[in-house]
Amino acid sequence: MAITNASVSGIASVPLLVAGLAALTSVYLIAIGIYRLYFHPLAKYPGPILNRVSSIPLSYKLLRGRLPFYVKQLHDIYGPVVRLTPTELSFNSEKSWKDIYGSRPGHQNFLKDPVHVGSIQTVPGVVTITMAGDVDHARQRRALSHAFSTKALLEQEYLIKNYVDVFRDKMNEFASSGQVCNIADWFSYTTFDIIGHLSLGEPFGCLTSSDLRFWVPVISESIKAGAIEQASRRLATTGSKLQQLFLKMFAPTELRDQRRKHLQYSREKIMRRIQQTGSNQHRDFLYYLMNQKDKDNLNQDEIIVNGALFIIAGSETTGSFMAGLFNHLLRPKNRDVFDKLVAEIRGAFKSDEEITYEELVKLPWLSAVLDEGLRIFPSAPIGFTRAVPDGGDSVDGNFLPAGTTVSTCMWAATHTEDNFKDPYEFRPERWLDRANATDKLGASNPFSLGPRGCIGRK
């Protein structure tokens, strides 16, 4: 068959077409880069050039698990306001906390940013309290507030003490036998048992049996999966096919399965608890939800996803904090802090039976140690993203356009000398003088603040 001039011409035009498309793409990307660097509403804010034109650098650090330390490094270089991505700013000042997360007279509350994602597997049509919009968040918080009231928590104080006693006995066993243990694991088992019982009304038994210990790493993997999903949302519009493609690329099937397993295990236990009736029910968190006067407050699916959230939020964060706190307390250079803490506690109580929440909160050095531990080793060292509301608003004296993603990075705020003298030194005494001139204590908000602050902060 003869090859016609037309066919040869068509074949020859393919490389030209590809080259043309490549050239157009290059021009388009260069134009976007120039706009983001010089003409974008956030162009005046400092940051690395790549961050100012792309979300890739920040997403990479998030996937590597180094996000808070990376953001802290950028603040050290660029100052109190850093442009993390083309549309996102990070702050590290005391004032930015109140501006972003607090309620200010005459100002709208900042919105939950679509980039933010929780650790719980998404259930269509259902959201947890941490992921809900303002209206649903207020409704859910009203329903959950009874379960987290001081009265409700004091009713379960005996239960917490029982688990602490078991933990103490386990540590004594290890000490007596000279056996080495990973105390971080045992903190996790303890907090998992406590929050499981507080949430679902039944023991998980991790302190005494290995049967359910497999669930503890599942929680860690669920948190990791949530971080990976957030990275995918930074690279593509939330809910788009491209974002879902990135999620599948970054998160192995096994990791996504772990997230589903946590929700599945939680659902099974919660459904079993819901089926319990009678006047002798344990007054756990679910008791208050199932006996709410306004039945429209939380539906069954919302109870399930929030129950799954409680298990993660109450166990992993507390367990990791305890590990970090004791890491600092037991360092030789902090021996005086430890000795003073032991003396205060043993001087206040003659026996274990005397130790109660109401008496513990009266101990100033203990409170200072906990505050300093939460500052130097926060369980959530990241910045919780918010979106500037319609009409724009100001953060730390900077007026920002609507839709700008903003956050105060916990790690950056608590580890800068702009806010704390010798920020890497463990010094509880800084919390005993609330008017001290060297530290801006309001820059440490381990439970966040405002209407979306942690409901379990007590």
C-alpha positions in Angstrom: 0.0 0.0 0.0 1.4 3.4 -0.9 1.9 5.9 1.8 0.3 9.1 0.8 1.6 12.6 1.4 -1.4 13.2 3.7 -0.6 10.3 6.0 3.1 11.3 6.2 2.0 14.8 7.0 -0.4 13.6 9.7 2.3 11.5 11.3 4.8 14.3 11.2 2.3 16.6 12.9 2.0 14.5 16.0 5.4 15.6 17.5 4.5 19.1 16.7 1.1 18.8 18.5 2.8 17.3 21.6 5.4 20.0 21.5 2.7 22.6 21.2 0.8 21.2 24.2 3.9 21.1 26.2 4.7 24.7 25.4 1.2 25.8 26.3 1.4 23.9 29.5 4.7 25.5 30.3 3.4 29.0 29.6 0.3 28.3 31.7 2.4 27.1 34.7 4.8 30.0 34.4 1.9 32.4 34.3 0.4 30.8 37.4 3.8 31.0 39.2 4.3 34.7 38.3 0.7 35.5 39.5 1.2 33.6 42.8 4.6 35.2 43.4 3.8 38.8 42.5 0.1 39.5 42.1 -1.8 37.1 44.5 -3.5 38.7 47.5 -1.0 36.8 49.7 2.1 37.7 47.6 3.5 40.1 50.3 3.8 37.4 52.9 7.2 35.7 53.1 7.9 32.0 52.6 10.0 29.7 50.4 9.5 30.3 46.7 8.3 26.8 46.0 5.8 27.0 48.8 4.5 30.3 47.5 3.7 28.7 44.1 2.8 25.1 45.1 1.3 23.0 47.8 3.8 20.2 47.1 6.5 21.1 49.6 4.1 21.3 52.5 2.3 18.1 51.5 5.6 16.3 51.3 6.5 17.3 54.8 3.1 16.2 56.0 3.5 12.8 54.4 7.0 12.5 56.0 5.5 13.2 59.5 7.7 16.3 59.9 5.1 19.1 59.4 5.2 20.9 62.8 9.0 20.9 62.9 9.1 22.2 59.3 6.7 25.0 60.0 8.7 25.9 63.1 11.8 26.1 61.0 10.1 28.4 58.5 8.9 30.7 61.3 12.5 30.9 62.5 13.6 32.0 59.1 10.7 34.2 58.0 9.1 35.5 61.2 5.6 35.4 62.8 3.7 35.0 59.5 4.7 32.5 56.9 3.1 31.6 53.6 3.0 27.8 53.6 1.2 27.4 50.3 -0.2 29.8 47.7 -3.4 30.1 49.7 -2.3 29.3 53.3 -0.7 31.3 56.1 0.8 30.1 59.4 1.1 32.2 62.5 3.0 31.7 65.8 1.9 34.7 67.9 -0.2 34.7 71.1 -2.7 37.1 69.5 -3.3 34.9 66.5 -4.8 32.1 68.7 -7.6 34.4 69.7 -8.1 35.9 66.3 -8.3 32.5 64.5 -10.0 30.3 67.0 -11.7 32.6 69.5 -15.0 34.5 69.3 -14.5 38.2 68.8 -17.3 40.7 69.2 -18.3 42.1 65.8 -16.5 39.3 64.0 -17.7 36.1 62.4 -16.1 32.9 63.6 -13.5 31.5 61.3 -14.8 28.4 59.4 -13.5 24.9 59.4 -11.3 24.7 56.4 -11.9 21.9 53.8 -8.2 20.9 54.1 -8.8 19.8 57.6 -9.7 16.1 58.0 -10.3 13.8 61.0 -8.9 10.4 61.8 -12.3 8.7 61.6 -13.2 6.9 58.4 -15.7 9.1 56.5 -19.3 8.0 56.7 -21.6 9.5 54.0 -23.9 12.1 55.5 -22.4 11.8 59.0 -19.8 14.0 60.6 -18.0 14.0 64.0 -18.0 17.0 66.3 -14.5 17.9 65.1 -15.5 17.9 61.4 -19.0 19.4 61.6 -19.9 22.8 60.3 -20.9 25.5 62.8 -24.6 24.6 63.0 -24.0 20.8 63.4 -21.0 21.4 65.7 -23.1 23.5 68.1 -25.9 20.9 68.1 -23.4 18.1 68.7 -21.5 20.0 71.4 -24.7 20.7 73.3 -25.5 17.0 73.3 -22.0 15.9 74.3 -21.5 18.6 77.0 -23.5 16.6 79.6 -21.1 13.6 79.2 -18.1 15.8 79.7 -19.4 17.9 82.6 -17.4 17.9 85.8 -20.3 16.1 87.5 -20.3 13.3 84.9 -16.5 12.9 85.1 -16.5 12.8 88.9 -19.0 10.0 88.8 -16.4 7.9 87.0 -13.4 8.9 89.0 -13.3 5.5 90.8 -13.0 3.8 87.5 -10.0 5.9 86.4 -8.3 5.2 89.8 -8.8 1.5 89.4 -7.0 1.5 86.1 -4.2 3.7 87.5 -3.8 1.1 90.3 -3.5 -1.7 87.8 -0.8 0.3 85.9 1.1 1.0 89.1 1.0 -2.7 90.0 2.3 -3.6 86.5 5.2 -1.1 86.9 6.0 -2.6 90.4 6.1 -6.1 88.8 8.6 -4.9 86.2 10.7 -3.1 88.8 10.8 -6.1 91.2 11.9 -8.5 88.5 14.4 -6.2 86.9 12.5 -6.5 83.6 12.8 -3.7 81.1 9.5 -2.5 79.6 8.5 0.1 77.0 6.6 2.5 79.3 5.1 4.3 76.3 3.2 1.2 75.3 1.9 0.8 78.9 0.8 4.4 79.0 -1.2 3.6 75.7 -2.7 0.5 77.2 -3.8 2.4 80.3 -5.3 5.3 78.5 -7.0 2.9 76.0 -8.6 1.0 78.8 -9.7 4.1 80.6 -11.2 5.9 77.6 -12.7 2.6 76.3 -14.5 2.1 79.6 -15.5 5.8 79.9 -16.9 5.8 76.4 -18.4 2.4 75.9 -19.1 1.1 79.4 -17.0 -2.0 79.2 -13.3 -2.9 79.9 -10.9 -3.4 77.0 -8.5 -5.2 79.2 -5.2 -4.1 77.6 -3.4 -3.8 80.9 -4.2 -7.4 81.9 -4.5 -9.2 78.6 -3.1 -9.0 75.1 -6.4 -9.9 73.4 -7.3 -6.3 72.4 -3.8 -4.8 72.2 -4.0 -5.1 68.4 -6.4 -2.2 68.5 -3.8 0.2 69.9 -1.7 0.3 66.7 -4.8 0.5 64.6 -5.5 3.8 66.2 -2.1 5.1 65.3 -2.6 4.0 61.7 -6.0 5.7 61.6 -4.3 9.0 62.6 -1.7 8.4 60.0 -4.4 7.8 57.3 -6.0 11.0 58.3 -2.8 12.9 57.8 -2.3 11.3 54.4 -5.9 12.3 53.4 -5.1 15.9 54.4 -2.0 15.9 52.2 -4.2 14.8 49.3 -6.7 17.6 50.0 -3.8 20.1 49.8 -2.9 18.9 46.4 -6.4 18.8 44.8 -9.9 20.0 45.5 -11.6 18.1 48.3 -13.9 15.4 46.9 -12.5 15.6 43.4 -11.5 12.6 41.4 -7.9 13.9 41.4 -7.9 14.1 45.2 -9.2 10.6 45.5 -6.5 9.4 43.1 -3.8 11.1 45.2 -5.3 9.4 48.3 -5.0 6.0 46.8 -1.5 6.8 45.6 -0.3 8.0 49.0 -2.2 5.7 51.4 -1.6 1.9 51.0 -4.7 -0.3 51.0 -3.6 -1.8 54.3 -3.4 1.6 55.9 -6.9 2.6 54.7 -8.2 -0.8 55.9 -6.9 0.0 59.4 -8.9 3.2 59.4 -12.0 1.2 58.4 -11.3 -1.4 61.1 -11.2 1.1 63.8 -14.7 2.4 62.9 -15.9 -1.2 62.5 -14.6 -2.3 66.0 -16.0 0.9 67.5 -19.4 0.3 65.8 -19.6 -3.2 67.2 -18.9 -2.2 70.8 -21.2 0.9 70.6 -24.1 -1.1 69.2 -23.7 -3.6 72.0 -23.7 -0.8 74.5 -26.8 0.9 73.0 -28.7 -2.4 73.3 -28.2 -2.4 77.1 -31.2 -1.1 79.0 -32.2 -0.8 82.6 -31.7 1.4 85.6 -28.3 0.0 86.5 -26.5 1.2 83.4 -22.9 2.4 83.8 -22.9 6.2 83.5 -20.4 6.3 80.6 -20.4 8.9 77.8 -23.0 6.9 75.8 -25.3 6.8 78.8 -25.7 10.6 78.6 -26.2 10.5 74.8 -28.8 7.7 75.0 -30.7 9.6 77.7 -30.6 13.0 76.2 -33.9 14.9 76.5 -33.8 16.2 73.0 -33.6 13.1 70.8 -32.9 15.2 67.8 -29.5 16.2 69.2 -27.5 13.2 68.0 -28.7 10.3 65.8 -27.3 6.8 66.1 -24.8 7.2 63.3 -23.5 10.4 64.9 -23.2 8.6 68.2 -21.1 5.8 66.5 -18.7 8.1 64.7 -18.2 10.3 67.8 -17.7 7.3 70.0 -15.0 6.1 67.6 -13.5 9.6 67.8 -13.5 9.6 71.6 -11.4 6.4 71.6 -8.8 8.0 69.4 -8.8 11.5 70.9 -8.8 10.3 74.5 -6.3 7.4 74.3 -3.6 8.2 71.8 -3.2 11.8 72.7 -3.1 11.2 76.4 -0.8 8.2 76.1 1.7 10.0 74.0 1.6 13.1 76.3 2.3 10.9 79.3 5.3 9.4 77.5 6.6 12.9 76.6 6.0 14.2 80.1 7.9 11.4 81.8 10.7 11.7 79.2 11.3 15.2 80.5 10.6 14.5 84.2 13.1 11.7 84.3 16.0 13.5 82.7 18.9 14.0 85.1 18.9 17.8 84.5 15.2 17.9 85.6 15.8 15.9 88.8 14.9 18.9 91.0 11.5 19.2 89.2 10.8 15.5 89.8 11.8 15.6 93.4 9.7 18.7 94.1 6.7 17.0 92.5 7.1 13.8 94.5 7.4 15.9 97.7 4.3 17.9 97.0 2.2 14.8 96.2 3.4 12.8 99.2 3.1 15.8 101.5 -0.5 16.3 100.5 -1.7 12.6 100.7 -1.1 9.9 103.3 -2.5 7.1 101.2 -3.7 6.4 97.6 -7.3 6.5 98.8 -7.0 10.2 99.6 -6.0 11.1 96.1 -9.0 12.7 94.3 -9.5 15.0 91.4 -10.8 17.8 93.6 -7.7 17.6 95.8 -5.2 17.2 92.9 -6.2 20.4 91.3 -5.2 22.2 94.5 -1.5 21.3 94.0 0.2 24.2 92.3 3.4 22.4 91.3 1.6 19.5 89.8 -0.6 21.9 87.8 2.6 23.7 86.6 4.3 20.5 85.6 1.3 19.5 83.6 1.0 22.9 81.9 4.7 22.8 81.1 4.4 19.3 79.8 1.6 20.3 77.5 3.6 23.2 76.2 6.9 21.5 75.5 5.3 18.2 74.3 1.8 19.0 72.9 -0.1 15.9 71.7 -1.3 17.8 68.7 1.7 20.0 67.6 0.2 21.0 64.3 -1.9 24.0 63.3 -5.6 23.3 63.0 -6.7 25.0 59.7 -9.5 27.5 59.5 -10.8 29.6 56.6 -11.2 33.4 56.8 -15.0 34.1 56.5 -16.9 36.1 53.9 -15.8 39.7 53.7 -12.3 39.0 55.0 -10.9 39.5 58.5 -7.8 40.3 60.3 -5.3 38.0 62.1 -2.6 39.5 64.3 -3.0 42.9 62.5 -3.0 41.4 59.0 -6.2 41.8 57.0 -6.8 38.7 54.9 -9.2 38.0 52.0 -12.1 35.6 52.5 -11.2 31.9 51.9 -7.6 32.2 53.1 -6.5 29.2 55.0 -4.9 30.1 58.3 -3.7 28.4 61.4 -1.5 28.9 64.5 1.1 26.1 64.6 1.2 24.8 68.1 4.8 23.7 68.0 6.0 26.9 66.4 4.1 29.0 69.0 5.3 27.1 72.0 9.0 26.7 70.9 9.9 30.3 69.9 11.8 32.7 72.1 9.3 35.3 71.0 6.8 33.7 73.3 8.8 31.7 75.9 12.3 32.2 77.4 14.4 29.1 76.8 11.6 27.4 75.0 13.3 24.0 75.0 13.9 24.0 78.7 11.4 22.2 81.0 10.6 24.9 83.5 7.2 24.5 85.3 7.9 27.6 87.4 7.0 29.8 84.5 3.4 28.8 85.1 3.3 29.9 88.7 3.7 33.5 87.9 0.9 34.3 85.4 2.1 37.9 85.0 5.7 37.0 84.3 7.4 39.3 81.8 9.5 36.6 80.0 6.8 34.2 78.8 3.5 34.7 76.9 1.6 31.9 78.5 -1.4 32.5 76.2 0.7 31.2 73.3 0.3 27.7 74.6 -3.2 26.3 73.9 -2.8 22.5 73.9 -6.6 22.0 73.7 -7.1 24.9 71.4 -9.7 27.5 72.4 -13.0 29.1 71.5 -16.2 27.4 70.5 -14.3 24.5 68.9 -11.8 23.9 71.7 -11.4 20.4 72.9 -14.6 19.3 74.7 -12.5 16.9 76.9 -10.0 19.5 78.1 -10.9 19.0 81.8 
